[in-house]
Amino acid sequence: MKKLMIIGMFLFVILVSCGSSKEEAEENMAEVFCNKIFTCEETAAYRPFLGGTEDGCIESMTTQQQGEDGEECENYSATKADQCISCYEGLSCAEFASMMNEESDPCPVCDEVCPD
């Protein structure tokens, strides 16, 4: 269950992360996330929940976002969204696994993409 909650959190970040366009940001975030899941041995346990392959993961995440009816972000920050994506790109496998296991929050800027 915890794994699904982590995946849900990432889907929310993808939903509100918009650089030049929402679709591009969703794709970029899905690519970064899925690349980490499928290249880092520390996160291998999550692979079955995410399409089984990196391409399947990206397709699953972007397809889910197209079907989301989440709340609109009224205080969206494109700058923070870009910083969030950059932060996830820069994580080592150990840092990413720690985040996935809820042991750390290495990219707190992601919480600022769509503040309350």
Secondary structure, DSSP 4 states (H G I P E B T S, - for coil): -HHHHHHHHHHHHHHH--SS-HHHHHHHHHHHHHHHHHH-GGGGGGGGGTTSSHHHHHHHHHHHHHT--PPPPSS--HHHHHHHHHHHHH--HHHHHHHHTTS--S-GGGGGSS--
